[in-house]
Amino acid sequence: MAALVAAAASSPAQPYAARKIEDHGIAIVRLSDAAHGVEVSVVPSIGNLAYEMKVHGHNILHFPYADIAEFAARPGLCAIPLLAPWANRMTEHGFWANGKKYAFNPALGNVRGDLPIHGLLGNSPLWQVTEVAADAHSAHVTSRLEFWKEPDLMAQWPFAHEYEMTYSLAEGVLEVRLTVHNLSSQPMPLMVGFHPYYRIPDIPRDEWMARIPARQRVVADARLIPTGEFKPMDLPSPLPLRDRTLDDGFTDLERDSSGRAHFSITAQGRTVEAVFGPKYPVAVVWEPAPPPGQTRDFICFEPMTAITSGVNLAHDGKYSAMQSVAPGARWTESFWVRASGI
């Protein structure tokens, strides 16, 4: 049973609330939108992860744990994790930036595997909450991670920088806004992304239809590393998910008049939608096959600033769309999550 230990920036008259509470002894922040029946729970001390987005009591994020205590005991990829300072795989044990190669140091234990994957911050305890607030229009929580203070992180990605992340709930829609502040003296390659896990509660994935608004697919080799080639989109829209798996990159996204790209899953009149802002030009869609005798009722629509290993492919002359953050500058973008019919 969750024990309420503190409340912040809300009042009974307001439709929104933002509260610091403890759940199973773990500090979390809960954002509430009473009018739309939506609650979002964030655990800052474990990767600043938003692990629940309950719509009328049903979690539309994949969270395969009985409670937050079980997750804390053995955290894994689920819900809405941030991938930084690089997302997905690298082609080698290091990366190129500004004409120089920076090698990873595997002895530190925070970079693993032949193709290092998903960066350094997946379950980081380094996030510090800077604001929890609600008013008549929204509820939000903002946290910061000062990467530049940590020697073991700087040894792997030697660009002094910090992250600020805000989860904001308004009109039943969750906005996830990320700011990257480059404090170093050189441009920093921007390889960040998110790995959100979406689900339609109580309906098997085989009954879902997906919409992937892309004009191009990223061609990859057997290691799932892009070759630098692209091909026209060849999947139907909407896309039936029955008996299908995906682990693919997509680009040249179709966008609305605000520059946003709309991904979705639908089934039986229920929809979960993920909307990417214009500075996320790439999506990775992951829909893995379930282990024998099990189910995997989720799909990942991953907003990315570059294709997988884009920083190294750019050095090889195979990718021309790399973003970077200038010295002293800030990069900010959002994606949004909303549901209907649930």
C-alpha positions, -999 to +999 in steps of 0.1 A: +000+000+000+014+033-010+020+057+018+015+094+011+043+113+027+043+146+010+022+167-014+033+195-037+017+222-057-019+211-058-052+219-042-086+202-040-100+228-064-075+221-092-080+195-118-043+186-118-020+174-090+017+167-087+027+148-055+058+134-040+049+101-024+065+068-013+054+035-029+068+004-012+093+027+005+106+041-028+103+078-036+082+086-067+063+115-082+027+111-093+010+134-118-028+133-119-053+146-144-087+140-127-108+153-156-093+128-180-087+099-156-049+098-162-022+092-137+016+091-145+041+077-120+078+085-122+107+070-102+136+096-103+161+073-086+159+046-112+167+062-145+140+089-140+117+064-155+079+070-161+067+035-153+030+039-153+006+059-174-028+048-161-058+057-182-089+051-161-069+026-141-053+008-170-015+011-176-007+018-213+030+013-206+045-022-205+057-027-169+061-065-162+065-061-124+042-066-095+051-033-080+079-006-080+098-026-052+102-056-075+114-033-103+139-017-080+153-051-070+159-062-106+154-032-130+151-039-168+141-021-199+104-013-198+080+017-196+098+049-209+136+047-205+160+074-218+189+061-239+219+085-236+245+097-244+239+072-273+208+052-283+209+016-296+241+000-309+275+013-317+295-002-346+326-005-323+339+002-288+341+039-292+329+068-313+341+095-336+335+132-329+351+163-344+375+142-364+388+123-333+381+088-321+372+084-284+376+048-272+354+032-245+370+018-214+354-016-207+373-019-174+350+006-158+320-018-162+295+007-175+300-002-212+293-038-221+291-060-251+308-062-285+283-037-298+278-013-269+241-005-266+217+020-250+243+044-235+252+048-198+221+061-180+194+034-182+189+029-145+209+058-133+204+070-096+219+104-105+187+123-114+178+151-090+142+164-089+142+202-093+105+210-095+072+193-088+042+216-096+006+217-107-018+245-116-052+248-134-036+238-167-011+210-161+010+190-137+047+184-141+079+171-126+114+183-138+147+165-130+183+171-139+213+149-144+247+166-143+268+142-164+298+164-162+302+157-125+307+119-129+343+107-138+331+072-148+306+087-173+330+114-186+356+086-192+333+070-218+318+102-233+342+130-226+318+159-233+308+180-203+270+182-205+238+178-185+202+166-191+170+181-180+138+161-184+102+172-177+072+150-176+041+172-181+005+160-180-023+182-196-056+174-212-050+137-208-017+139-228+018+132-214+046+153-228+082+141-223+105+170-229+143+166-229+169+193-229+206+186-235+230+214-225+265+211-239+289+227-214+321+216-233+343+236-256+335+215-287+303+205-306+288+173-290+273+147-313+236+141-305+228+104-303+200+104-277+166+087-278+139+070-258+127+034-258+090+036-248+070+004-244+034+007-253+004-016-249-033-017-253-045-032-220-064-065-220-061-070-258-035-094-273-009-078-296-020-101-324-052-081-326-035-047-328-030-025-359+000-002-360+006+030-379+042+038-388+042+072-406+075+068-425+085+071-462+119+053-458+133+023-440+168+021-428+187-008-444+207-028-417+231-057-417+227-089-397+239-071-365+211-045-369+237-019-378+227+004-406+246+001-439+240+038-448+214+028-474+177+035-473+148+020-491+112+031-497+087+022-471+072-012-480+049-019-450+012-014-453-006+013-432-023+003-410+000-026-403-015-058-388+008-071-360-004-107-360+025-131-366+049-102-372+081-090-356+101-058-362+134-044-351+138-017-378+147+019-383+125+044-402+131+079-414+117+106-437+087+106-413+053+119-424+044+150-403+014+172-396+014+210-400+032+213-367+060+190-378+049+162-356+049+125-366+020+103-353+026+066-345-002+045-331-016+011-322-054+005-323-077-024-314-114-027-306-119+011-306-089+017-284-059+037-295-025+045-280-006+072-299+030+084-297+038+117-313+074+128-322+085+164-323+104+176-354+139+172-340+133+134-337+139+125-374+143+088-368+121+061-353+131+026-343+102+002-340+107-029-319+081-056-318+100-088-307+088-124-309+077-138-276+097-166-259+080-201-263+049-203-243+049-166-233+034-134-247+050-100-254+021-077-257+040-045-263+055-025-292+082+002-290+080+034-310+114+049-302+121+086-310+157+090-321+179+120-330+199+098-354+200+064-370+217+036-350+254+043-347+248+075-367+279+092-352+303+065-366+284+062-399+287+100-403+325+097-399+325+070-425+306+092-449+275+070-448+251+093-429+247+130-435+219+140-410+238+139-377+227+165-352+251+181-328+249+206-299+272+236-302+294+246-273+273+263-246+241+256-265+209+237-255+189+213-276+153+207-266+126+184-280+095+165-269+074+135-277+038+130-265+017+100-254-021+099-254-048+073-254-084+071-264-112+046-259-096+031-228 
